[in-house]
């Protein structure tokens, strides 16, 4: 089943995922033992996702 998703709804969902990753990052930073591999994967995914959002949602120019 295909559910149409408009670009603004998709971008809103992706930006929410960035906030989830940021919360996860903060939670990992509070742990007494740092899991370097997990932090590395999280940072790589965060960088990829934010780059994709920037590509999909370029800044609007003022009129």
Backbone as CSV, one residue per row, in Angstrom:
resi,resn,N_x,N_y,N_z,CA_x,CA_y,CA_z,C_x,C_y,C_z
1,UNK,0.836,-1.177,0.000,0.000,0.000,0.000,0.881,1.239,0.000
2,UNK,0.596,2.158,-0.886,1.356,3.391,-1.014,0.593,4.526,-0.358
3,UNK,1.289,5.233,0.550,0.690,6.401,1.184,1.457,7.624,0.718
4,UNK,0.789,8.544,0.035,1.507,9.732,-0.435,1.974,10.592,0.746
5,UNK,3.218,11.021,0.672,3.785,11.882,1.709,4.344,13.104,1.003
6,UNK,3.864,14.274,1.395,4.393,15.474,0.747,5.761,15.822,1.321
7,UNK,6.476,16.644,0.605,7.848,16.978,1.000,7.922,17.623,2.377
8,UNK,6.974,18.488,2.697,7.042,19.163,3.992,6.834,18.173,5.139
9,UNK,5.946,17.210,4.964,5.727,16.193,6.002,6.967,15.319,6.151
10,UNK,7.594,14.964,5.030,8.799,14.144,5.080,9.931,14.889,5.779
11,UNK,10.121,16.155,5.427,11.180,16.942,6.049,10.924,17.136,7.537
12,UNK,9.686,17.337,7.913,9.341,17.466,9.329,9.711,16.186,10.067
13,UNK,9.393,15.036,9.492,9.711,13.749,10.110,11.223,13.561,10.218
14,UNK,11.957,13.908,9.162,13.413,13.769,9.188,14.034,14.678,10.247
15,UNK,13.529,15.894,10.370,14.044,16.818,11.382,13.742,16.314,12.789
16,UNK,12.610,15.650,12.956,12.311,15.037,14.254,13.318,13.934,14.556
17,UNK,13.727,13.198,13.542,14.722,12.145,13.740,16.061,12.733,14.184
18,UNK,16.396,13.925,13.675,17.616,14.606,14.114,17.512,14.920,15.602
19,UNK,16.349,15.391,16.047,16.178,15.685,17.477,16.307,14.420,18.322
20,UNK,15.822,13.305,17.811,15.969,12.032,18.528,17.447,11.669,18.633
21,UNK,18.181,11.816,17.540,19.614,11.519,17.569,20.348,12.442,18.534
22,UNK,19.952,13.699,18.593,20.579,14.633,19.529,20.312,14.212,20.978
23,UNK,19.095,13.780,21.260,18.773,13.303,22.611,19.569,12.048,22.933
24,UNK,19.702,11.161,21.967,20.473,9.936,22.148,21.934,10.274,22.426
25,UNK,22.460,11.257,21.682,23.838,11.705,21.867,24.048,12.220,23.294
26,UNK,23.111,13.016,23.776,23.206,13.533,25.147,23.153,12.405,26.171
27,UNK,22.302,11.424,25.918,22.189,10.289,26.837,23.486,9.503,26.876
28,UNK,24.103,9.293,25.738,25.377,8.575,25.686,26.480,9.347,26.411
29,UNK,26.444,10.672,26.298,27.466,11.496,26.942,27.368,11.434,28.464
30,UNK,26.186,11.140,28.989,25.989,11.083,30.441,26.389,9.737,31.042
31,UNK,26.613,8.750,30.212,26.988,7.427,30.723,28.389,7.446,31.308
32,UNK,28.578,6.644,32.331,29.896,6.595,32.969,30.939,5.960,32.043
33,UNK,30.530,4.982,31.266,31.450,4.354,30.305,31.011,4.716,28.895
34,UNK,31.920,5.285,28.142,31.613,5.692,26.777,31.855,4.520,25.839
35,UNK,30.856,4.216,25.025,30.984,3.172,24.006,31.401,3.864,22.706
36,UNK,32.687,3.892,22.462,33.235,4.649,21.341,32.630,4.221,20.009
37,UNK,32.481,2.937,19.787,31.925,2.456,18.513,30.498,2.966,18.316
38,UNK,29.697,2.961,19.376,28.323,3.427,19.262,28.284,4.929,18.993
39,UNK,29.123,5.681,19.702,29.179,7.133,19.499,29.608,7.447,18.068
40,UNK,30.571,6.712,17.565,31.050,6.912,16.196,29.937,6.652,15.182
41,UNK,29.213,5.554,15.365,28.100,5.252,14.455,27.019,6.323,14.535
42,UNK,26.697,6.747,15.737,25.676,7.769,15.925,26.080,9.078,15.255
43,UNK,27.327,9.488,15.447,27.801,10.730,14.838,27.818,10.638,13.319
44,UNK,28.190,9.482,12.791,28.194,9.286,11.334,26.768,9.390,10.780
45,UNK,25.825,8.774,11.462,24.429,8.817,11.016,23.873,10.239,11.143
46,UNK,24.205,10.903,12.244,23.762,12.286,12.449,24.272,13.186,11.318
47,UNK,25.555,13.066,10.992,26.143,13.872,9.924,25.470,13.580,8.586
48,UNK,25.251,12.300,8.293,24.596,11.923,7.039,23.178,12.499,6.981
49,UNK,22.426,12.345,8.059,21.035,12.797,8.063,20.944,14.307,7.935
50,UNK,21.772,15.034,8.668,21.715,16.492,8.566,22.152,16.975,7.182
51,UNK,23.112,16.294,6.570,23.497,16.637,5.196,22.357,16.383,4.221
52,UNK,21.672,15.272,4.382,20.537,14.962,3.503,19.423,15.994,3.663
53,UNK,19.142,16.384,4.893,18.109,17.399,5.131,18.514,18.711,4.472
54,UNK,19.772,19.090,4.592,20.254,20.321,3.950,20.105,20.247,2.438
55,UNK,20.367,19.080,1.887,20.238,18.899,0.444,18.773,18.963,-0.002
56,UNK,17.892,18.394,0.803,16.472,18.351,0.454,15.744,19.657,0.760
57,UNK,16.271,20.429,1.699,15.593,21.631,2.162,16.574,22.800,2.191
58,UNK,16.964,23.281,0.997,17.931,24.378,0.963,17.350,25.638,1.614
59,UNK,18.217,26.503,2.142,17.714,27.733,2.777,16.937,28.584,1.785
60,UNK,15.903,29.202,2.276,15.083,30.084,1.426,15.738,31.461,1.361
61,UNK,15.753,32.038,0.176,16.303,33.383,0.036,15.226,34.404,0.375
62,UNK,15.626,35.466,1.039,14.679,36.531,1.374,14.271,37.251,0.088
63,UNK,13.010,37.606,0.024,12.490,38.254,-1.202,12.771,39.730,-1.226
